[in-house]
């Protein structure tokens, strides 16, 4: 099972448009967009599992963003290349804010601009790498990357996952050795303790499963009708780690 990293690092390359669904009303593109952007907000990088552990479909917690707003160019309403998967908070923060700011700054596009060149994570916040990068600053502020709710949700994932990973590393092998020792010494108390440790390990794994990179309510196919496209984007996949389901 692929698990998210404690902290999702800004992408080290621009996101590629792998999907090319047939022309439809933009609402029908959602399955493609979920896979396209790795079930993550294309802008602030929050994952669906950060927002809701039981799945987000039907709750309105993630939405489709028109990079060029419908109010500014109606002709791009159903243009797939103008659409992004986005968390509801980012969408609300932006509203109908223009792509261009008052001083020549422009919103960065995750499919054209490399997030890792413009942004870095600092204490659960996402900030421009260069304080003089007006485009990164405008993008961060327009989408509200660092609202208190987003900072808190990043901190929750980081703290819990680091704690779980540390406990699993400490546990590795201890349970089996303790059980073998208890059986050898015929210690009922030792066997019980070994079983308790095994149960604790299962609970730790369950906590990690909550941050599965591919949610349980994922779409098994998309509008492109090409199963090979229903995979995580490379920029996120290379940050995940595997956890056994045993």
N, C-alpha and C positions, 0 to 999 in steps of 0.2 A: 504494500500500500504506500502510495506517495504522500508524504506529509510536507506541509509548508515549512519554510525556515522560520526561526524565531522572529527574524526581521526580514521583510522583503526588500532587497536592495533595488534601487532604481535601475531600470534596464540598461545594459551596456551596449545595446544597439536599438535602432528604431524598430518598432513593431511592424511586422510585415502583414499585408493583407493576403491571407491564404485562401479565404473564402470568396467566392464570386457567385452569389445566389442569383436566380433569375429575377427579373424586374417584378417587384411586388410592392405593396404598401409597406412602409418601414416597420410597422408593428410585427410583421411576419419574419423579420430578420433576427429576432431575438435568439433563437437557438444557435445561429451562426455566430452572433456577437459574443455569446457566453463562451463558446470554445475559442473564438478568435483572440479574446483578451484574457483567457485563462481564469474565467469566473472572478475576475478582479476589476476594480475600477481603473480605467485606463489612465486616470489622472493622479489620484491620491494613493493608488495601489492597494487599498483595502480589499480583502478577499471576501467572498460571500460568507465564508465561515467566521470571519471576524464580526460580521453583522448579525447573522442568525445561524445558530448551530443546527437548527432543524430544517434548513432549506429556505430559500428566499422566494420561490415562485408563488405568486398570488398575494404577496404581502406588500408589494410596492416599495421594497427596500432598495431595489436596483432598477435603473431605468435606461432608456436609450437617449443618448445625447446627440443633438444636431450640432456639430462643430460650428458650421455656419448656420445660425438660428433660422428657423422657418420664417420668423418675422422680418428677417433681412433679405432672404432669398428663397422664396417659396418653391422655386424650380428644383432645389436640392433636398426637398422634403423626403423623397424616397431614394436618394442617391446613397448606395451602400457605403461608398468611400467617405461619405460625410458623417457616418454614424459611428458612435462609440458606446461601449458598455460602460456604465458609470453608476456610482452609488447615488442614492437619492439626495444625500446631503450636498455632494458636489454640484448636482444639477440645480438644487434650490439656491445654493450660494451664487452660482453664476446668473441664474435667471435668464434675461435676454441681453446680458452684457455683451458689448461689441467685441469682435476679434481684435480690433485695434484700440489702443488706449490713447489718451490725449497728448502724450509726448512721444509718439512714434513707436511705442512698445506694441508687440503683437503676442497673441496667445500661441504657445508652443503646441505642436501637433505630435502626439505620441507615435504616429506612423511616419513622420518626416524627421522628427528631432529625437536624438538619443537622450533619454531621461538621465542616464548615468553621467553624461557630460555636463548637464545643467543642474542636477540636484543631488543631494546627499542626505542621508538620515542622521540626525543629530539628536540624541536623547528623545527618541520617539517622535521627532518632528522632521518634516521634509523641508529643506531650505536650499536656496541657490548655492552652488559651489563658489560662485563669484558674486560678491555683493554688488558688483557693477553690472551684472547681467539683468538688464531691465525687463527682458522678455520672460526670464524665469521668475522674476519677482512678480510681474503682472499675472502670470499663469498661476503661481502659488496663491496670490491674494484673491484672484477672481474665483477660483474653485475652493478656496478656504481649506487648503491642505491641513492646516494646523488648528482647527477649531478644538476646543477642549474635549469634545466627544471623540474626535479622531485620535487625539494624543492618548487619551485613556484607553481606547480600544487597541492601539498598537502596543501600549505598555502591558496590557493584560496578556496578549499573545506572547510577547517576548518573555515576560517573567514566568508564565506558566510553562512554556515549552522548555526554557532553559532549566527550570527546576526538574521537569520530568526527565529530560535527557541526562541530567546529572545523576538522578536517582537510578535510572536504568543502568548507567555505567557502573555505579557502585554495586548494584544488584547482580550484575552479570557473573554467573557461575557460583555466587554465594549460596543461592537457594539449593542447587543440586548438591553442592558439597555438604551443606548442612543436613540435607535429607539422607545422603549416603552415610554420614557420620552417625546420625540418629538411629538409622537402621542397624548399623554395625554395633552400636552400643545398646541397642534395644531400648532406646529412650522414647517413650510415648510423648513426653513434653517436647522433645526435640523434633519429632515428626510433626506435631501440631504447629510448632513454630515455623517449620519449613513450609507447611501448607499455608500458613498465614502470610508468609513472605511471598509465596506464589500468587496469592490473591491480591496482595498489594501491587505486584507487578502488573497483573491484569487491569487493575484500576488505573495505574499510570498509563498503560497503553491505551485504555479507553479515553483518557484525557487527550492523548495525542491524536487519536482517531477523529476527534472533533475538528481537527485542523487538516483534514484530508484535502489534498489539492484539487481532487475531482469530486464534487459533491454527489451525494446519493441521488438527488433529484435531477441529475444531469440528463440532457437529451441524448439519446443513443444515435440519433441521426439529425441532420440539419437540412436546410432548404437546398443545399448543393447536391444532396443525394450521393455524397462521396464519403463513405465511412472513414477513410484515412485522414480526413480533415478534422475528425472529432478527437483531437489530441491537444495536449497543452502546448502553448507556444514555447519555443526553445528558451526564451529569456526567463521564463518562470520554471520550466521543467528542470533546467540545470541548477536551480537553487533548492529543489526539493530533496528530501532524503527518504530512504525506504525503511519501513517498519514492518516487522513480521506480524501476520494476523493470527499466528498460533498462540 
